[in-house]
Amino acid sequence: MSNKLHNRPQEEQEEITLGATKDVAVGVPAITSSIQHMLKYMKPAEALKASLKINQKKGFDCPGCAWPDPDDDRSKVGEYCENGIKAIAEERTAKKITTEFFAKHSVQEMSSWDDFTIGKKGRLCEPMYLPKGATHYEKISWDDAFALLGNKLKNLSSPNEAIFYTSGRTSNEAAFLYQLFVREFGTNNLPDCSNMCHESSGVGLSGTVGIGKGSVTLKDFDEAEVVLVIGQNPGTNHPRMLNALEKTKQHGGKIVAVNPLPEAGLMKYVNPQSPLKILKGGVELSDIFLQVRANGDIALLKALMKLLYDAEQDKPGTVFDLDFIKDKTAGYEALIENIKDVDAEALAKDAGLSFDDIKATAKLLIENKKIIICWAMGITQHENGVANVQEIVNLLLLKGSIGKPGAGTCPVRGHSNVQGDRTMGIWEAPPQWLLDNIEKNFGFTPPQEHGYHVVDAIKAMHEGKGKVFFAMGGNFLSATPDTDFTAEALQKCELTVHVSTKLNRSHLIHGKEALIFPCLGRMDNDTQESGEQFVTVENSMGVVHSSQGIFKPISDELLSEPKIVAELAKATLASIPMAIGTKIDWDKMVANYDNIRNAIEATIPGFDNYNERVREPAGFYLPNGARNAEFNTSNKKANFTVNEVPENKLQDKQFYMITNRSHDQYNTTIYGLADRYRGIKNGRRVVLINPKDLEELGLKHKQVVNIRSHFKGEERLAKNFTLISYPIARRTVGTYFPETNVLVPINQMAHRSHTPASKGIVVSLEVS
């Protein structure tokens, strides 16, 4: 397959330049970069105001990652990270995209631009329409836009021909109204970005500890004796997490980093909030670095558990928490039967690790009980992603390290409200209690059959079964796997609609007709009939808190996401028989967002006194049984599971490809063309490869190659990438997404969670 649909012509090879790699994260360079981005894209006065309100109590929530804010004291001038500043600078840019811009630039022309250029054109200011066969977007009134979309939806043969996607930026209020409208319309086709990232965490945790969320809080990092950070690069993806890891070290805890790449944020951290710490050069983070090969995590975890088992046999009752296991768990005997005879040294080799390093890690786990394990997409985006998560839980359960201070699970979520959206009901596979509560509170029977997850949604559009695609935020095309296949799927739709703040590639690979709905950003004032509104979000650790915009919107034609949903509902549901007699007053909901929160309180458990509690400065914690060693599984126990080591599928001269972000990137948003920590500048089409692998292939540093992926007889090709000799694990190569999403097969997914396996793609390299 070619990749001509989604990116610029690949003959234009970038002139990659290289500098020194870094082994220290944040510090003065991050401060400098933050200031440069604010002053480049924002007015100085606005930049200062934003820096004083971002992530503050009664301020606005960063539109970047979902790492939690401290419950108590927060830095008055620095409760944000470098990429958080890049996110707000991108959103609050002074550049505007108006009707004149679209009249000047055709869709075909804009499609030839790279993602960085597209994203830097400015804020969308007016609703736009691309008629069938047209070459340019043109302005459309909001009334006409809603009428067009509403009529299209009403005239579908079935509600299931419509697909309603959600990105993780959407607020609780917007997400709740959105799923309510979609279900009243008559479908559960609510795929979202969780499907592509942490669905494996939700599935793996729900069956083992009874909740698909992490169990720890920020304070647990103060007490932790050992923290394992597996398949995650916090220095780039969640930089404020480094504060928590620093506190672990300050209190005497140890940190073990497990990753194919020696990332700067895993090695050393200079806290930018402290001049003294800057002068001292920061703190060493990782006590042990385990450079695991791609998808060697189960082999590693099983080897560790075998060494713990051997130590427990030598001194019974001193290594495993036998009381916890007896009282709180099930399946212990089956797990022991699985690990007792394994060869830990052979597993170490399979994981690409030194057995001495694994023994040193096991020693830390044997001697301590307050253990936190953190992970991200390096764990979840594999075919065995759910098993990876379950094996993490197994290790914690053996130590009794769940439901105690300083211990537990910590899946680190990506986008700022991706966890909150799922809590609000953005889910293609809704639980029965949610459907029952919707029927009770709103007077209609929601659909019972499950809808499409992301991969099934793409296939449905490709097959002509999905005819209208509506995206509440995000850049669907660039975020999804198998880019050419996804592009073809979107182009087969009758209508594609995107609610967005900025231009992105998904606006340019469109259906037969297309709409762009420009919306308010996280920092914009949101004024409705009753006055100025705030919204709420849920962070990675289950804290729900408020977020209120501080700036006048860049255009008078922007609508809030809740307002867009309400107007769409009114335009769509008025003549649908099932909607008659329901209890939803859409205008009332949007007039005052307290009314939406009252509806959430009546529908979603844990939101008692929502409007009152969320007005507390730091918000409130949602219930979390695993945090209290109360496991809401079917047997009310925490469940051990048996997971086999995945088969190594590599043939001679093949590699596992992992897709990564650069340091100048957040999800699909490209902030710049430099990856400061890895020393890569002026481009993104690179392949990081171990120097020994490079030598064995007979290839050279900075040589240009094509990448070919292999999956069940299918092959996909991405052209013109520069080889970079880099200290990555053997038989593993690293690339940036979305550039190599074209290589991710649409059918290569995690078992049970259906998450695309973007961290375990088998590839070979060919001279270009």
C-alpha positions in Angstrom: 0.0 0.0 0.0 1.2 3.5 -0.6 1.0 6.4 1.8 0.1 9.1 -0.8 -3.2 10.0 0.8 -2.1 11.3 4.1 1.2 13.1 3.8 3.4 15.2 1.6 5.2 13.6 -1.4 7.8 11.2 0.1 10.5 12.1 -2.5 11.1 15.2 -0.5 13.5 13.7 2.0 14.2 15.9 5.0 17.7 17.1 5.8 18.0 15.6 9.3 20.6 17.2 11.5 21.9 15.6 14.7 23.1 17.0 18.0 24.0 15.4 21.3 21.5 13.2 23.1 20.5 14.3 26.6 20.5 12.4 29.8 18.9 15.2 31.9 15.3 16.2 31.6 13.6 19.6 32.1 15.8 22.3 33.9 16.8 25.6 32.2 16.3 24.3 28.6 12.7 23.6 29.3 12.2 27.0 30.9 13.8 28.6 27.8 11.7 26.6 25.4 8.5 27.4 27.2 9.1 31.1 27.2 10.1 31.0 23.5 6.8 29.2 22.5 4.7 31.6 24.6 6.2 34.7 23.1 6.3 33.3 19.6 2.6 32.5 19.4 0.9 34.5 22.1 0.7 38.2 23.1 3.1 38.7 26.1 0.4 39.9 28.5 -1.7 36.8 27.6 1.3 34.5 28.0 1.9 35.8 31.5 -1.8 35.6 32.5 -2.0 32.0 31.2 1.1 30.9 33.0 -0.3 32.1 36.3 -3.7 30.4 35.8 -2.8 27.0 34.2 -3.5 24.1 36.5 -4.2 26.4 39.4 -7.2 26.0 41.7 -10.0 27.9 40.1 -7.9 28.3 37.0 -8.0 26.3 33.7 -6.9 22.8 33.2 -4.0 22.2 30.8 -5.4 20.8 27.5 -2.4 18.4 27.4 -1.9 15.4 29.5 -4.0 14.0 32.4 -1.3 14.0 35.1 -3.0 15.2 38.3 -2.3 18.5 40.1 -1.2 18.4 43.8 -4.1 18.4 46.2 -2.5 21.0 48.4 0.2 23.5 47.5 0.9 24.3 43.9 3.7 26.4 42.4 2.2 29.8 41.7 4.3 30.4 38.6 5.2 26.9 37.4 2.4 24.4 37.8 2.9 23.3 34.2 5.4 21.6 31.9 7.1 22.6 28.7 4.6 20.7 26.6 1.7 22.1 28.5 2.9 25.6 27.6 3.3 24.5 23.9 -0.3 23.3 24.1 -1.7 26.6 25.3 0.5 28.6 22.9 -0.9 26.5 20.1 -4.5 27.0 21.2 -4.2 30.7 22.0 -2.3 31.6 18.9 -3.1 35.1 17.5 -3.4 33.6 14.0 -6.9 33.2 12.6 -8.3 30.9 9.9 -11.2 32.7 8.3 -13.3 32.4 5.1 -10.6 34.2 3.2 -8.0 31.5 4.1 -10.2 28.7 2.8 -11.0 30.7 -0.4 -7.3 31.1 -1.0 -6.2 27.5 -0.3 -7.9 24.5 -1.9 -8.2 21.2 0.0 -5.8 19.6 -2.5 -3.2 22.3 -1.8 -3.5 22.0 2.0 -3.3 18.2 1.7 0.2 18.6 0.3 1.4 20.4 3.5 3.1 18.5 6.3 1.3 18.2 9.7 3.5 20.8 11.3 2.5 23.4 8.7 -1.2 22.5 8.8 -1.3 22.9 12.6 0.4 26.3 12.6 -2.1 28.1 10.4 -4.1 29.3 13.4 -7.5 29.0 15.1 -10.6 28.1 13.2 -13.0 31.0 13.4 -16.2 30.2 11.4 -18.2 27.1 10.6 -17.2 25.8 7.1 -18.8 23.5 4.6 -17.3 21.5 1.7 -20.1 20.7 -0.8 -20.0 17.5 -2.8 -17.4 17.9 -5.6 -16.1 21.3 -4.4 -12.4 22.1 -4.2 -12.6 24.7 -1.4 -14.4 25.0 1.9 -16.9 27.8 2.1 -18.6 29.6 5.0 -21.9 28.2 6.3 -24.2 29.6 9.0 -24.6 27.6 12.2 -28.3 27.2 11.6 -27.7 25.8 8.1 -24.9 23.6 9.3 -27.0 22.0 12.0 -29.9 21.6 9.6 -27.7 19.9 7.0 -26.2 17.5 9.6 -29.5 16.9 11.3 -31.3 16.0 8.0 -28.4 13.7 7.0 -28.7 11.8 10.3 -32.5 11.6 10.2 -32.4 10.2 6.7 -30.1 7.3 7.4 -31.6 3.9 7.1 -30.4 3.1 10.7 -28.9 5.1 13.5 -26.0 2.6 13.4 -24.9 4.1 10.0 -23.6 7.1 12.0 -20.4 7.0 14.0 -19.7 9.5 16.8 -16.0 9.7 17.8 -14.6 11.5 20.9 -11.1 12.8 21.7 -9.8 13.0 25.2 -10.0 16.8 25.4 -13.8 16.9 25.7 -15.1 18.1 29.1 -17.3 16.0 31.4 -20.3 18.2 30.6 -19.9 18.0 26.8 -19.1 14.2 26.9 -22.2 13.5 29.0 -24.5 15.5 26.7 -22.9 13.9 23.7 -23.4 10.3 24.7 -26.9 11.2 25.8 -27.8 12.6 22.4 -26.1 9.7 20.6 -28.1 7.1 22.6 -31.3 9.0 22.2 -30.6 9.1 18.5 -30.4 5.3 18.7 -26.8 3.9 18.6 -23.9 3.0 20.8 -21.4 3.9 18.1 -19.2 5.9 20.4 -15.6 5.0 19.6 -13.0 7.2 21.4 -9.3 7.7 21.8 -9.3 5.2 24.8 -9.8 2.5 22.2 -6.4 3.4 20.7 -4.4 3.9 23.9 -5.4 2.6 27.3 -8.2 0.2 26.5 -5.9 -2.6 27.4 -5.5 -1.1 30.9 -9.2 -0.8 31.4 -9.9 -4.4 30.3 -6.9 -5.8 32.3 -7.6 -4.0 35.5 -11.4 -4.4 35.5 -11.2 -8.2 35.5 -8.4 -8.4 38.1 -9.0 -5.6 40.6 -12.5 -4.5 39.7 -11.9 -1.0 38.3 -10.4 0.1 35.0 -8.5 3.0 36.6 -5.3 3.3 38.6 -5.4 2.9 42.4 -2.7 5.3 43.5 -2.8 9.1 44.3 0.1 11.6 44.1 0.7 11.2 47.9 1.5 7.5 47.4 4.7 8.5 45.6 5.9 10.1 48.8 5.6 6.8 50.6 6.6 4.4 47.9 9.7 2.2 48.5 10.0 1.1 44.9 8.5 2.6 41.7 8.6 0.7 38.4 8.1 2.9 35.3 7.4 0.5 32.4 6.8 1.4 28.8 6.5 5.1 29.4 8.6 8.2 28.7 7.5 10.7 31.4 10.1 13.4 30.4 8.3 14.0 27.2 4.8 12.7 27.6 4.0 13.5 31.3 6.8 15.8 32.5 5.1 16.8 35.7 5.2 13.2 36.8 9.0 13.8 37.3 8.0 15.9 40.4 6.4 12.8 41.9 9.4 10.6 41.1 11.7 13.2 42.6 9.7 13.0 45.9 10.0 9.2 45.8 13.8 9.6 45.7 13.8 12.3 48.4 12.0 9.9 50.7 14.5 7.1 50.1 12.5 5.2 47.5 14.1 3.4 44.5 13.1 3.7 40.9 13.4 1.1 38.2 13.0 2.2 34.6 11.9 -0.4 31.9 12.1 0.8 28.3 13.7 0.0 25.0 15.1 3.6 24.9 17.3 5.3 27.5 15.0 8.4 27.7 16.3 11.5 29.5 13.2 11.7 31.6 14.0 8.3 33.0 17.6 9.1 34.0 17.9 12.5 35.6 15.6 15.4 36.4 16.2 19.1 37.1 13.2 20.6 38.8 12.6 24.0 37.2 10.6 25.2 40.1 13.7 25.3 42.4 16.7 27.6 41.6 18.7 25.6 44.2 18.0 22.3 42.5 18.9 23.9 39.1 22.2 24.9 40.6 22.8 21.5 42.0 22.2 19.8 38.7 19.1 17.9 39.6 18.4 14.4 40.9 19.3 11.0 39.5 16.1 9.1 39.0 16.6 5.5 37.9 18.5 3.2 40.2 18.2 0.4 37.7 17.5 0.8 33.9 16.2 -2.3 32.2 16.6 -1.9 28.5 13.9 -4.4 27.5 13.4 -5.3 23.9 10.0 -4.4 22.4 7.3 -6.6 23.9 9.7 -8.3 26.3 7.7 -7.2 29.3 5.9 -10.4 30.2 9.2 -12.3 30.0 10.7 -9.7 32.4 7.8 -9.8 34.8 7.6 -13.5 34.9 11.3 -13.8 35.5 10.9 -11.4 38.5 8.0 -13.4 39.9 10.1 -16.6 39.6 12.9 -15.0 41.6 10.4 -13.8 44.2 8.9 -17.3 44.4 12.4 -18.8 44.9 13.1 -16.3 47.7 9.7 -17.1 49.3 10.5 -20.8 49.3 13.8 -20.1 51.0 12.1 -18.0 53.7 8.4 -18.7 53.8 6.2 -15.7 54.7 8.9 -13.1 54.2 8.5 -12.2 50.5 4.8 -12.8 49.6 2.0 -11.1 51.6 0.3 -14.4 52.4 -2.4 -12.9 54.5 -3.4 -10.5 51.8 -3.3 -13.3 49.2 -5.5 -15.5 51.4 -8.1 -12.9 52.3 -8.2 -10.7 49.2 -7.3 -12.8 46.1 -8.2 -15.7 44.0 -6.2 -17.8 41.5 -3.0 -17.8 43.5 -2.4 -21.6 43.0 -2.7 -21.4 39.2 -0.2 -18.6 39.0 2.3 -20.4 41.2 1.9 -23.5 39.0 2.7 -21.3 36.0 5.8 -19.6 37.4 7.4 -22.1 39.7 9.3 -24.1 37.1 10.2 -21.4 34.6 13.8 -20.6 33.7 14.3 -17.0 34.9 17.7 -16.7 33.2 16.2 -17.8 29.8 13.4 -15.3 30.3 15.9 -12.6 30.9 17.6 -13.5 27.6 14.3 -13.5 25.8 13.6 -10.0 27.2 17.0 -8.8 26.0 18.2 -8.2 29.5 21.1 -8.9 31.7 20.2 -11.6 34.3 22.2 -9.6 36.9 20.1 -6.6 36.4 16.9 -8.7 36.8 18.3 -10.2 40.0 19.1 -6.7 41.3 15.5 -5.6 40.5 14.1 -8.7 42.2 16.2 -7.9 45.3 14.4 -4.5 45.6 11.0 -6.2 45.3 11.9 -8.9 47.8 13.0 -6.4 50.4 10.1 -3.9 50.0 6.3 -4.0 50.0 5.3 -0.4 49.1 5.5 -0.8 45.3 4.0 1.3 42.6 4.0 0.2 38.9 3.4 2.9 36.3 2.9 2.2 32.6 1.6 3.8 29.4 1.3 2.8 25.8 4.5 0.8 25.7 2.5 -1.8 27.7 -1.0 -1.4 26.2 -0.3 -1.2 22.4 0.7 -4.8 21.9 -1.4 -7.8 20.8 -0.8 -9.1 24.3 -1.5 -5.6 25.9 -4.2 -6.9 28.2 -1.9 -9.8 29.4 0.9 -7.2 30.0 -1.4 -5.3 32.4 -2.6 -8.5 34.1 1.0 -9.6 34.6 1.7 -6.3 36.3 -1.2 -6.9 38.6 0.1 -10.4 39.4 3.4 -9.0 40.6 1.7 -6.4 42.8 -0.8 -8.9 44.3 2.0 -11.3 45.3 3.5 -8.4 47.3 0.1 -7.2 48.7 1.0 -3.9 47.0 -2.5 -2.8 46.1 -4.9 -1.0 48.4 -2.1 0.3 50.8 -0.4 3.7 51.1 2.6 4.0 48.8 1.6 1.1 46.6 -0.7 0.2 43.6 -1.4 0.5 40.0 -0.7 3.7 38.0 -1.7 3.6 34.3 -0.7 7.1 33.1 -3.4 8.4 30.8 -2.7 10.6 27.9 -5.2 13.4 26.9 -6.5 15.7 29.6 -10.0 14.2 30.1 -9.8 10.8 28.4 -10.6 9.2 31.7 -13.4 11.5 32.4 -15.0 10.9 29.0 -15.2 7.2 29.8 -16.7 7.9 33.2 -19.3 10.0 31.5 -20.4 7.1 29.3 -18.3 7.6 26.1 -18.1 3.9 25.5 -19.2 1.7 22.6 -19.7 -1.1 25.1 -21.7 0.6 27.9 -22.4 -1.2 31.2 -26.0 -2.1 31.8 -26.3 0.1 34.9 -25.6 3.1 32.7 -28.3 2.2 30.2 -30.8 1.6 33.0 -30.0 4.9 34.6 -30.4 6.8 31.3 -33.8 5.2 30.8 -34.9 6.0 34.3 -33.8 9.6 34.3 -34.5 10.7 30.7 -37.6 8.7 29.6 -36.2 6.7 26.6 -34.8 3.3 26.2 -31.2 3.5 24.9 -29.9 0.9 22.5 -28.7 -2.2 24.1 -26.4 -3.7 21.5 -22.7 -2.6 21.6 -21.5 -0.2 19.0 -18.3 0.1 17.0 -14.9 0.6 18.7 -12.3 2.6 16.6 -11.1 -0.3 14.4 -14.6 -1.6 13.7 -15.7 2.0 13.0 -13.0 2.3 10.4 -13.9 -1.0 8.8 -17.6 -0.1 8.8 -16.9 3.2 6.9 -14.7 1.3 4.5 -17.5 -1.2 3.8 -20.1 1.5 3.4 -21.9 0.6 6.6 -20.8 3.9 8.3 -22.1 6.8 6.3 -21.8 9.8 8.6 -18.7 10.3 10.7 -18.8 13.0 13.5 -15.7 13.7 15.5 -15.9 15.6 18.8 -12.3 16.9 18.7 -9.1 15.1 17.8 -7.3 14.4 14.5 -8.8 11.0 13.7 -6.9 10.2 10.5 -3.5 10.9 12.0 -4.3 9.1 15.3 -5.6 5.9 13.9 -3.7 2.8 12.4 -3.3 1.8 8.8 -3.5 5.4 7.5 -4.3 4.7 3.9 -7.1 2.3 4.8 -8.5 4.8 7.3 -8.3 7.6 4.6 -10.2 5.5 2.1 -12.8 4.8 4.8 -13.4 8.4 5.6 -13.6 9.3 1.8 -16.4 6.7 1.4 -18.6 8.5 4.0 -21.5 10.6 2.8 -20.6 13.3 5.4 -17.7 13.9 7.7 -17.9 16.5 10.5 -15.2 17.7 12.9 -15.5 19.8 16.0 -12.1 21.5 16.2 -10.1 24.4 17.5 -7.4 24.2 14.8 -7.0 22.9 11.3 -5.7 19.3 11.0 -5.3 16.6 8.4 -8.7 15.0 9.1 -10.4 18.1 7.7 -8.6 17.4 4.4 -9.3 13.7 4.0 -13.1 13.9 4.0 -16.3 12.4 3.0 -18.4 13.4 -0.1 -19.4 16.4 2.0 -17.7 17.9 5.0 -18.3 20.3 7.8 -15.9 22.0 10.3 -17.5 23.2 13.5 -15.1 25.6 15.3 -15.4 25.4 19.1 -14.1 27.2 22.2 -10.8 26.1 23.6 -10.0 25.2 27.2 -8.8 28.8 27.9 -11.7 30.6 26.3 -14.5 32.3 28.3 -17.7 30.3 27.9 -20.8 32.5 28.3 -24.3 31.1 28.1 -27.7 32.4 28.9 -27.2 32.3 32.7 -23.7 33.8 32.5 -20.1 32.6 32.5 -19.7 28.9 32.8 -17.0 26.5 33.9 -16.5 22.8 32.9 -15.1 19.9 34.8 -12.5 17.2 34.0 -11.2 14.0 35.6 -7.5 13.4 35.9 -5.4 10.2 35.7 -6.0 9.5 39.4 -9.7 10.0 39.6 -9.9 13.6 40.8 -12.7 15.7 39.3 -12.1 19.4 39.3 -13.2 22.6 37.6 -11.7 24.4 34.6 -12.7 27.9 33.7 -11.5 29.9 30.6 -9.8 33.3 31.1 -9.6 34.8 27.6 -12.1 36.4 25.3 -12.7 34.0 22.4 -10.8 34.8 19.2 -14.0 34.8 17.2 -17.6 35.6 18.1 -18.7 32.6 16.0 -17.2 29.9 18.2 -19.6 27.7 20.1 -18.9 25.6 23.2 -18.9 21.8 22.8 -22.0 21.5 25.0 -23.8 24.1 22.9 -22.9 22.3 19.7 -24.3 19.0 21.1 -27.5 20.7 22.2 -28.1 22.4 18.9 -27.3 19.1 17.0 -29.8 17.2 19.3 -32.5 19.8 18.6 -31.9 19.6 14.8 -31.9 15.8 14.8 -34.3 14.5 17.3 -37.3 16.7 16.9 -39.0 14.5 14.3 -37.8 11.1 15.5 -40.7 9.3 17.2 -38.6 7.7 20.0 -37.6 11.2 21.1 -41.1 12.4 21.8 -41.9 12.6 25.5 -38.3 12.4 26.7 -37.3 14.5 29.7 -34.4 16.3 28.0 -34.6 20.1 27.7 -31.5 20.7 25.7 -31.7 24.5 26.0 -32.1 24.4 29.7 -29.1 22.0 30.0 -26.8 24.5 28.1 -28.2 27.7 29.6 -26.5 26.7 32.9 -24.0 23.9 33.1 -25.1 23.2 36.6 -28.1 21.6 35.0 -25.8 19.2 33.1 -24.0 18.4 36.3 -27.3 17.7 38.1 -28.1 15.2 35.3 -24.6 13.6 35.7 -25.2 13.3 39.5 -28.5 11.5 38.9 -26.9 9.1 36.4 -23.3 8.3 37.2 -22.3 6.9 40.6 -19.8 8.8 42.7 -21.1 12.3 41.8 -23.2 13.0 44.8 -23.5 16.8 45.5 -21.5 17.3 42.3 -22.1 21.1 41.9 -21.2 21.7 45.5 -18.1 19.5 45.7 -16.6 20.5 42.4 -16.6 24.1 43.5 -14.1 23.2 46.2 -10.7 24.5 45.2 -9.1 21.1 44.4 -12.3 19.2 43.5 -13.0 15.7 44.8 -11.9 12.1 44.4 -14.3 9.6 42.8 -14.8 6.2 44.6 -12.1 3.7 43.9 -12.5 0.3 45.5 -9.0 -1.0 44.6 -7.5 2.0 46.4 -9.1 0.6 49.6 -8.4 -3.1 48.8 -12.1 -3.6 48.0 -12.2 -5.4 44.7 -15.5 -5.1 42.8 -15.0 -8.1 40.6 -17.6 -10.8 40.1 -16.1 -12.8 43.0 -15.2 -9.7 45.1 -11.6 -10.8 45.0 -8.5 -9.5 43.2 -7.8 -12.1 40.6 -4.4 -13.6 39.7 -4.2 -14.6 36.0 -2.0 -16.9 34.0 -0.4 -15.2 31.0 2.0 -16.9 28.6 5.2 -15.3 27.2 4.4 -14.0 23.7 6.1 -15.8 20.8 9.0 -13.9 19.2 7.8 -13.5 15.6 11.0 -12.0 14.1 12.7 -13.6 11.2 16.2 -12.8 10.0 16.8 -9.1 9.4 13.4 -8.2 10.9 12.7 -5.8 13.8 9.9 -4.8 16.1 9.0 -1.2 15.4 7.7 1.0 18.2 6.0 4.3 17.4 7.0 7.2 19.7 6.4 10.9 20.2 9.2 13.5 19.7 9.7 16.0 22.5 8.2 18.6 20.2 4.9 16.8 19.9 1.8 15.9 21.9 -0.3 13.1 20.5 -0.8 14.1 16.8 -0.1 17.8 17.3 3.4 18.7 16.1 4.9 21.7 17.9 8.2 21.8 16.1 10.7 19.7 14.2 13.3 19.2 16.9 13.5 16.3 19.4 15.8 18.0 21.9 16.4 15.0 24.2 17.2 12.6 21.4 19.3 15.2 19.6 17.3 15.0 16.3 16.6 18.3 14.5 14.9 19.5 11.3 12.7 16.5 10.6 10.7 13.5 11.8 11.2 10.8 9.2 13.8 8.8 11.1 14.5 5.3 12.2 16.3 4.8 15.5 18.4 1.6 15.3 21.0 0.0 17.5 24.5 0.5 16.1 25.2 -3.3 16.2 22.0 -4.0 14.2 23.0 -1.3 11.8 26.4 -3.0 11.3 24.9 -6.5 10.8 22.5 -5.1 8.1 25.4 -3.6 6.3 23.8 -0.2 6.4 25.1 3.2 7.5 24.2 5.9 9.9 22.1 8.6 8.1 21.4 6.3 5.2 17.9 6.6 3.7 15.7 3.6 3.7 12.1 2.4 3.2 10.3 0.6 6.0 8.1 -2.4 5.1 5.8 -3.9 7.7 4.8 -7.6 7.7 1.5 -9.0 9.0 -0.1 -12.3 8.0 1.1 -12.1 4.4 0.2 -8.4 4.1 2.9 -5.8 3.5 2.8 -2.0 3.9 5.4 0.5 2.8 6.6 3.9 4.1 9.3 5.6 2.1 12.4 7.7 2.7 13.4 7.5 6.4 16.8 8.4 7.7 18.6 5.8 9.8 19.9 7.1 13.1 22.4 5.0 15.1 21.0 5.2 18.6 21.3 3.2 21.9 17.9 1.5 21.5 17.4 -2.2 22.4 18.5 -4.8 19.9 16.1 -6.0 17.3 13.9 -2.9 18.1 13.6 0.2 15.9 11.9 3.4 16.9 10.0 5.8 14.7 7.6 8.8 15.2 3.9 8.7 14.8 1.8 9.7 12.9 4.4 9.3 10.1 4.6 5.5 10.5 1.0 4.8 11.4 0.6 3.8 7.7 2.6 0.7 8.7 0.2 -0.4 11.5 -2.2 -3.1 10.1 -5.8 -2.5 10.7 -6.3 -6.0 11.9 -3.3 -6.2 14.3 -4.9 -5.4 17.6 -4.6 -6.3 21.3 -6.7 -9.4 22.2 -9.9 -8.4 24.0 -9.3 -4.6 24.0 -9.0 -4.2 20.3 -6.2 -1.6 20.8 -4.0 -1.2 17.6 -0.6 -2.9 18.3 1.4 0.2 17.4 4.3 -0.9 19.7 4.9 -4.3 18.1 4.9 -4.0 14.3 7.2 -6.5 12.5 9.3 -4.5 9.9 12.2 -4.8 7.6 14.4 -2.1 6.2 15.2 -1.6 2.5 17.7 0.8 0.8 15.6 3.6 -0.7 
